[in-house]
Amino acid sequence: MTQSFPTVPLDGAPAMPLLGFGTWLMNGSECYEAVRTALDAGYRHIDTAAIYRNEAEVGRALRDSGVDRDEVFVTTKLPPPRADQADQVLAGSLDALGVDAVDLWLVHWPPGGARPDVWERFVAAREAGRARAIGVSNYSLEQVDELTEATGVTPQVDQVSCPDLPATVGAS
């Protein structure tokens, strides 16, 4: 069964499905099976993060699913405690996921403030083709503005939690 979810265009990346399958709190075979089931059900946006420690399972499920990589939008995130190691974290994520580039790379939470120096590493990763689109997660509008003013590059996405959504919808 294939689902069709609304998408939003992003510069330099495939259109991002607005509904994604989040993998927070999943590990091991549970994560692998859940991602396989989601892909079989028609999800085409998988959301993970380095701090979730499940990128290898997500990558294996993606490869084993038979769904072409170009049909799945993959998002991962940089954990704030490793903000000063952004390049190494992205390399590890790409390796674990088994992909050459992620479709969207996010700063998971503001690492002690907006940190334009970290955002510059994201811009460089996009320019190098290791992330097709870049953004932030859980940033205030003021922090987004600070990044834009400091670097001239506005995050394409600010992923925020929606705790009031029904559990059947989910948020990551």
CORLIN-V915375 format. One record per residue. N is the residue number from 1. NEAR is the number of other ideal C-beta (glycine too) atoms within 10 Angstrom. Layout:
n = [N/N]
near = [NEAR/NEAR]
This chain:
n = [1/2/3/4/5/6/7/8/9/10/11/12/13/14/15/16/17/18/19/20/21/22/23/24/25/26/27/28/29/30/31/32/33/34/35/36/37/38/39/40/41/42/43/44/45/46/47/48/49/50/51/52/53/54/55/56/57/58/59/60/61/62/63/64/65/66/67/68/69/70/71/72/73/74/75/76/77/78/79/80/81/82/83/84/85/86/87/88/89/90/91/92/93/94/95/96/97/98/99/100/101/102/103/104/105/106/107/108/109/110/111/112/113/114/115/116/117/118/119/120/121/122/123/124/125/126/127/128/129/130/131/132/133/134/135/136/137/138/139/140/141/142/143/144/145/146/147/148/149/150/151/152/153/154/155/156/157/158/159/160/161/162/163/164/165/166/167/168/169/170/171/172]
near = [5/10/11/8/14/9/15/10/10/18/9/13/19/19/14/23/21/10/14/23/22/18/25/14/9/20/13/11/9/13/23/21/13/19/26/18/13/21/20/13/11/14/21/23/23/27/24/30/23/18/18/22/14/24/25/18/25/29/22/17/22/22/13/12/18/9/18/8/15/8/11/22/24/26/24/29/26/28/16/16/12/16/20/13/14/22/14/10/21/22/13/15/25/21/12/19/23/14/20/9/19/25/24/24/27/26/29/21/17/20/18/10/9/22/21/15/13/21/25/15/21/25/16/14/22/20/12/11/10/19/26/21/24/27/22/27/21/16/21/13/8/8/19/18/13/18/24/15/11/14/15/8/16/14/21/20/18/17/21/12/10/10/6/6/10/6/6/5/8/14/15/19]
